[in-house]
């Protein structure tokens, strides 16, 4: 276990203050693992290339992006190419010796290919197969080697499946798996909101504090992408009691403020 290790998920929204994130990390003494999203970059690139994004909802109410061959190409260009390179560059400018990695590099995050997503089409339930998967394993030895050598890993999709092919996966699930594999005590999730909102139409409705039990209760009432978000947050507490904060990534000092508890703190006890 790496002492004082912090896991930071940087959301992929367009208004996330990436320079602020890089500046904060440049002044932070702790070792850090970053998991990076890039939804806004992907969507903007899709428009430029004329690629249509398709979202499907499973019969259990969870929504996800349909990942065919074209979507995987787009994802690799946006996440592993444009977004990851940009954040690594910013971190280097502020003194963090960052190294950008997809799940394929050194098999740092492996995935189990989904057998299919059950969804409703009219009155029928059908099985849709695509190039998506569930995070299944973390190369903790590689991450520890990089951290011990003074590097800051910046991880992003795609992941690598059982046969060595790139697949899409939910970054929230990647965060949960890394936290568990590395026994990380503190997790920061930066989003485009003041925290976890009671009402998505009220920006001032963020919870100040929640327990893992309260997360489970909220999940039973939620739908769509929000339901998946709550599920992934609850997974962070599987077999452990970390300190988690869901914080505003748009602030001038997003990481510093988050670590000070500005946002929705999720903790037991």
C-alpha positions in Angstrom: 0.0 0.0 0.0 1.3 3.5 -1.0 1.1 5.8 2.0 -1.3 8.8 1.7 -2.4 7.8 -1.8 -5.4 9.7 -3.2 -7.6 8.6 -6.1 -9.0 11.4 -8.2 -11.7 11.0 -10.9 -11.8 14.0 -13.2 -15.2 14.2 -14.8 -15.4 14.7 -18.6 -17.7 17.7 -18.7 -16.7 20.8 -20.8 -16.6 23.2 -17.8 -14.3 21.1 -15.6 -11.3 23.4 -14.7 -8.5 21.2 -15.9 -5.8 23.8 -15.4 -7.1 24.3 -11.8 -6.8 20.5 -11.3 -3.3 20.5 -12.6 -2.3 23.5 -10.6 -3.7 22.0 -7.4 -2.0 18.7 -8.0 1.3 20.5 -8.7 1.2 21.8 -5.1 0.0 18.6 -3.5 2.6 16.4 -1.8 0.5 13.2 -1.8 1.0 10.5 -4.5 -2.1 10.5 -6.8 -3.8 8.3 -9.3 -6.0 10.1 -11.8 -8.9 8.5 -13.7 -9.9 10.9 -16.5 -13.2 11.3 -18.3 -13.7 13.0 -21.6 -17.4 13.0 -22.5 -17.4 16.5 -23.8 -14.4 16.0 -26.0 -15.9 12.8 -27.4 -19.2 14.5 -28.1 -17.6 17.5 -29.8 -15.4 15.2 -31.9 -18.4 13.1 -32.9 -20.2 16.2 -34.2 -17.1 17.2 -36.2 -16.8 13.7 -37.7 -20.5 13.2 -38.2 -20.7 10.2 -35.8 -24.0 9.7 -34.0 -23.9 8.8 -30.3 -26.4 6.1 -29.2 -27.5 5.6 -25.6 -29.3 2.4 -24.5 -31.1 1.7 -21.3 -31.1 -1.8 -19.8 -34.3 -3.4 -18.4 -32.9 -2.7 -14.9 -32.9 1.0 -15.7 -29.2 1.6 -16.2 -28.2 3.8 -19.2 -24.9 3.5 -21.1 -23.3 4.6 -24.4 -23.6 1.9 -27.2 -20.0 1.0 -28.2 -19.7 -0.4 -31.7 -16.5 -0.3 -33.7 -17.0 3.3 -34.8 -17.6 4.4 -31.2 -14.5 2.7 -30.0 -12.4 4.5 -32.6 -14.0 7.8 -31.6 -13.4 7.0 -27.9 -9.8 6.2 -28.5 -9.2 9.5 -30.4 -11.1 11.6 -27.8 -10.1 10.0 -24.5 -6.7 8.5 -25.1 -5.6 11.0 -27.7 -6.9 14.6 -27.2 -8.1 14.6 -23.6 -5.4 12.5 -22.0 -2.5 14.3 -23.8 -3.9 17.7 -22.8 -4.2 16.8 -19.1 -0.8 15.1 -18.9 0.7 18.2 -20.6 -0.9 20.5 -18.0 0.3 18.4 -15.1 3.8 18.5 -16.5 3.7 22.3 -16.6 2.7 22.4 -13.0 5.4 20.0 -11.8 3.6 16.7 -11.8 5.6 14.0 -13.7 2.4 12.5 -15.2 2.2 9.5 -17.4 -0.9 8.9 -19.6 -2.2 5.3 -19.8 -5.2 3.5 -21.2 -6.3 0.2 -19.8 -4.4 -1.5 -22.6 -1.0 -0.2 -21.5 0.7 -2.8 -19.4 -2.8 -4.3 -19.0 -3.2 -1.8 -16.2 -7.0 -2.2 -16.2 -8.5 -5.3 -17.7 -12.2 -5.9 -18.5 -14.6 -8.7 -19.0 -16.5 -8.2 -22.2 -20.2 -7.9 -21.7 -22.3 -10.8 -23.0 -24.9 -8.3 -23.9 -27.3 -5.7 -22.6 -31.0 -6.6 -22.2 -33.2 -3.8 -23.3 -36.8 -3.2 -24.3 -37.8 -2.7 -27.9 -41.6 -2.2 -28.0 -43.1 -5.2 -26.2 -40.0 -7.3 -26.6 -36.9 -7.8 -24.5 -33.8 -8.1 -26.8 -30.1 -8.7 -26.2 -27.8 -6.1 -27.7 -24.1 -6.9 -27.9 -21.3 -4.3 -28.3 -17.7 -3.6 -27.5 -18.3 -2.7 -23.8 -17.2 -4.5 -20.7 -16.9 -4.4 -16.9 -13.6 -3.6 -15.2 -12.3 -6.9 -13.9 -8.7 -6.5 -12.8 -6.1 -3.9 -11.9 -2.3 -4.2 -12.4 -1.6 -2.9 -9.0 2.1 -3.8 -9.2 2.6 -1.6 -12.2 0.8 1.3 -10.6 2.8 0.9 -7.4 6.0 0.8 -9.5 5.1 4.1 -11.2 4.0 5.8 -8.0 7.2 4.7 -6.1 9.3 6.1 -9.0 7.5 9.5 -8.7 5.1 9.3 -11.6 1.4 10.3 -11.5 -0.6 7.8 -13.6 -3.4 9.4 -15.6 -5.7 6.5 -16.6 -8.5 6.5 -19.2 -10.5 4.2 -21.4 -10.4 2.0 -23.4 -9.7 -1.0 -21.3 -8.4 -4.4 -22.6 -10.7 -7.4 -22.7 -9.9 -11.1 -22.4 -8.7 -11.4 -26.0 -6.6 -8.2 -26.0 -9.2 -5.9 -27.7 -10.1 -2.4 -26.6 -13.5 -2.0 -25.0 -15.4 0.8 -23.4 -16.3 0.8 -19.7 -17.7 3.2 -17.1 -15.0 5.3 -15.5 -17.0 5.2 -12.2 -16.6 1.4 -12.2 -12.8 1.8 -13.0 -12.5 4.1 -9.9 -14.3 1.6 -7.7 -12.1 -1.3 -8.8 -8.8 0.7 -8.4 -9.9 1.9 -4.9 -10.5 -1.7 -3.9 -7.4 -3.2 -5.5 -5.1 -0.5 -4.1 -6.9 -0.1 -0.7 -7.0 3.7 -1.2 -8.5 5.6 1.8 -9.5 8.9 0.0 -11.4 9.3 -3.2 -12.2 12.7 -4.9 -14.7 12.8 -7.7 -14.9 16.1 -9.6 -18.1 16.9 -11.4 -20.0 19.8 -12.9 -22.1 20.5 -9.8 -21.6 21.6 -6.2 -21.9 17.9 -5.2 -24.5 15.2 -5.3 -27.7 17.1 -5.9 -31.0 16.3 -4.2 -32.8 17.9 -7.2 -31.0 18.1 -10.5 -32.9 21.2 -11.4 -31.6 23.0 -8.2 -27.9 23.7 -8.3 -28.0 24.7 -4.6 -29.5 21.4 -3.5 -26.2 19.4 -2.9 -26.1 17.0 0.1 -23.4 18.0 2.6 -23.0 14.5 3.9 -24.2 11.0 3.2 -23.5 7.5 4.4 -23.2 4.4 2.2 -26.6 3.2 3.5 -28.2 6.5 2.4 -26.6 6.0 -1.1 -28.3 2.7 -1.4 -31.6 4.2 -0.5 -31.2 6.9 -3.1 -30.2 4.4 -5.7 -33.5 2.5 -5.3 -35.4 5.7 -6.2 -33.2 6.8 -9.1 -33.2 6.1 -12.9 -30.9 6.3 -15.9 -27.4 7.7 -15.6 -28.0 8.9 -12.1 -28.9 5.4 -11.0 -25.6 4.1 -12.4 -23.7 6.9 -10.7 -25.1 6.1 -7.3 -24.4 2.4 -7.9 -20.8 3.1 -8.7 -20.4 5.4 -5.6 -21.8 2.7 -3.4 -19.3 0.2 -4.8 -16.5 2.3 -3.4 -17.6 1.1 0.1 -17.4 -2.6 -0.7 -15.4 -4.2 2.1 -14.0 -0.8 3.3 -15.0 2.6 4.6 -13.1 5.2 2.6 -13.6 9.0 2.7 -15.2 10.1 -0.5 -16.1 13.5 -1.7 -18.1 14.4 -4.8 -17.0 18.0 -5.5 -17.3 20.9 -8.0 -14.6 20.6 -10.7 -15.4 24.1 -12.0 -14.0 25.9 -9.0 -10.7 27.8 -9.1 -9.1 25.2 -6.8 -11.1 22.1 -7.4 -8.8 19.5 -5.8 -7.8 21.7 -2.8 -11.4 22.6 -2.0 -12.5 19.0 -2.4 -9.9 17.7 0.0 -11.1 20.3 2.5 -14.6 18.8 2.3 -16.3 21.3 0.0 -18.9 19.2 -1.7 -20.8 16.1 -0.8 -18.7 14.1 1.7 -19.7 10.4 1.7 -18.4 8.5 4.7 -19.5 6.0 7.4 -19.0 6.9 11.0 
